[in-house]
């Protein structure tokens, strides 16, 4: 479902003929080589092709990815680095032999996630007591950022005043929006009716027709099943995760022509009657959701932060950020009959997919373009 560059074959031929000297006379690409290639002015697609045809030894922890993004490395290159790192096989370790009398008895509930898995950039999924596993999560760093319309483009009074927000502790966020498969496990375990999929496929499509109240029931069940502290993201956490260290309209920059690589939205492939469509590119999906993870992730490894479905967050609706918390917590005052959705959806124009974009929706409302992702508080 990603946009494919028809000139990629030509690019590959160019890359394969690059002299070894262009990456510092080394046969194995590392982070420094990628920075050097970027500073040398090579296009992102050339660097990606080089990564795909060369041995690599990347450090793709979140902190390293943030540093690379700040050094100007393109998001497509970061995604290729992460993919290359994931493909490196782990060293083979023979299984330990445990005498029968000392064997640990079977666990009656899900095995807790070890605190050692909570390093920044670590991925994990908690076991469910009823069988299977919960959403795949990634640990984001503690840190500080400016929240609101810092790009100065497409700004609304809803996105001001800009505020300085800090997070004292790391927290985990699902890699993508919660899927229909994941919600189907919940409805099967609790006897609730299936979520309406709008007539589309189920599986890895994002769960839609989910109200804020429905999402709260799901995270409460997920917490009971796993023993972990699952919840919706706060609005401040959502934007922090979406920006991934950026200050532009989208995590990859300001130009909507690039948006089709990263998010499902109203683009050139949808009917011309949608006057708000993005006419600069096609994401290959028209007027429906896409499977989660179909588009390139942001530098922190999160998919679909721009588009696919609007995502519920915890906060009550307020018309602006006056008096909002600066510690990353949720604002639980204001119009709490409405809650905030972020990220835009498959039938929205690029302006609504900006990292700063926000809207308020009634807690009981459902729609084919509204879903959610989850967060997990990390405690010892």
Secondary structure, DSSP 8 states (H G I E B T S, - for coil): -----TTHHHHHHHHHT--GGGGTS-SEE-HHHHHHHHHTT--HHHHHHHHHTSEE-----HHHHHHHHHTT--HHHHHHHHHHHHHS-----------GGG-----SS-----GGGGSTT-EE--B-TTSSB---EEEE--EEEEES-TT-SS--GGG-S-EEEEESS-EEEESS--BHHHHHHHHHHHT------TTS--TTBB--S--HHHHHHHHHHHHHHHSSEEEE--HHHHHHHHHTT--SSBTTBS-GGGGGGT---SBTTS-TT-TTSBTT---S--SS--BTT-S---TTS---SSSSSEEEEEEEE-SS-TT--SSS-----SEEEEEEEES--TTS-GGGGSTT-EEEEETT---TTEEE-EEEE---
